[in-house]
Amino acid sequence: MKLEPRISIITLGVDDLDRAIRFYEAMGLERNRKVAEGVAFFQMGGMILALWPRDELAADIANDNFRPAMGANGKPGFSGVALAYNTRSEAEVNLVLELAEKAGGRILKSARRAFWGGVQGYFADTEGNLWEVAYNPSFPIDEEGRITLPE
């Protein structure tokens, strides 16, 4: 298996979701209202920008294999940024995680059913950058690898 060359979603962990939403809307981006509970999604051409409370992003990644370090202020000590690679099938999530591990990455969270109904896992590359690998049937991917939000 070879990874298709794409980044599907860039997730920014934010301290104040409402403030961050106002900022990006003031910049001219339009928030997707179909998926809006506790998160904000903005279509960015063939990619998606996601805003998610930083502590919830840290909790989503955390498990027995990985705990984001907490800073002195009680906030997660990681960057608060995760890149996402969305797959075309549930089975492909495991294949991408295996590929990342064979390439020298570290599995942080093995593939499992996500609270939003799809399948997801996390890995860190050799530099510690976080990647989510996910299958979300509500976020279709076209032939060129462009992901779209539901309408």
N, C-alpha and C positions, 0 to 999 in steps of 0.2 A: 504494500500500500504506500502511496505517496500522498502527502498533504496537498490539497488544492490551495493555491496561493491566494488567501484572503484573510482579512480580519472582519468579523461579522459585527461585533459590538465592542465599544470602548466604554467601560463602566468607571465612573468617577465616584469615589466615596466622598460624601459631602457632610459637613457638620450641621447645616441648616437647609433642608430640602426645599422649603418654600422660598427662601432667599435665592438659592441656586436656580430654581425654576424661573423666578422673576428675572434674574440676570440673563439667562439664555433666551427667554422670550423677548426681553428688551433688545437683545442682539439680533432679533428677527427670526428666530427659530420657532417652529410651531410644534407644540407638545401634542403627542398622540393621546387622545382621551379614551380610547378603547381599553388600553392597559394603563391604568393610572393609580391604582391603590398602593400608596407608600413608595412609589417609584415614579420617575419621569423618563419617558422615551421620546427622542427626537430623531426623525428620519434625516440622515445626512448623506444624500445621494444613495449609493449602494451599501451604506453602513448605517449603524444605529449608535447614537450617543445615549447612554443611560446614566441617570443620576440616582444614587441610592444612598440612604444614610450610611455613613462610614461604619458605625458600630454594627449595623445589620449586614453589611458586606463582610466585615471581619467574622461575624458569627456564621455566615453562610460558608465560608472557607474553613473555619476551625473544625477540627476533629481530633481523633487520637494521634494522627500523624503530623498535625500542624496546628499551632496556636499562634496567631499574630501577636507579637510582643506588645505589651502595653507600656506606653510612655508614662512619665511621672504625672501627667495631667489626667491619666485614666483613659486617654484615647489610644486607639491602636497605633503601634509604632511602625506599621508598614506604610507604604506610600498611599494607600487608598485607591490604587488604580489596578484594574484587572482587564486584560484583553480577553475577548471571547472568540472562539472558533466554533461556529455552529455547523452541525453535521446534517447530512441528508437523511439519516436513519438513526434509530436508537443503537443498533449494533455498532455503528461507526464511532460512537463515543468511546467505547472500549478500545477499538483499533487505534484511534488517535492517541489515547493515553498510553497504550503499549508502545507506539512509535516514539512518543516523547521520552519514555523511560529508556528504551533501547538507544536513543540518541544522547543520553546522559542527563536527562531531566529527572526531577524527583516528583513522584506522585504524592500530592498533598491530600487528595480526597478521591477515592475510587468512584467509579460511575455508580450512581444510585438515583432512584426516583426523586425528583425535586418537588418542593411544596407547590409549585405552579403547574405540575402535571407532566413535565417532560423528564428527561434524564440528563444528569450533569455530573462532572467530575472536575478536579483542578490539578494542575501540575505547575511546578516552577521550572523555568529554564535554567541553564547552567549559571546564569547571573542572578538568579533569585526572582526574576520577573514572573508575575502570576498570570496564568492563563486558565480560563474556564473553557471546558469542552462541553458543548450542550446540544441536545436535540430538542427543539421546540416546534411541534407541528403547527403552531399558530403563527410562526415567523417563517414564511416560505423563502426558499433560496432559488433563484433562477439559474439558467444554464451557465451564465457567466460568473456565478457565485455571489451575486448581489442579494442581500437580505432585505425584506420589507416588513414593516409593521402591519398588523391587521387593520382593516378600514372599518 
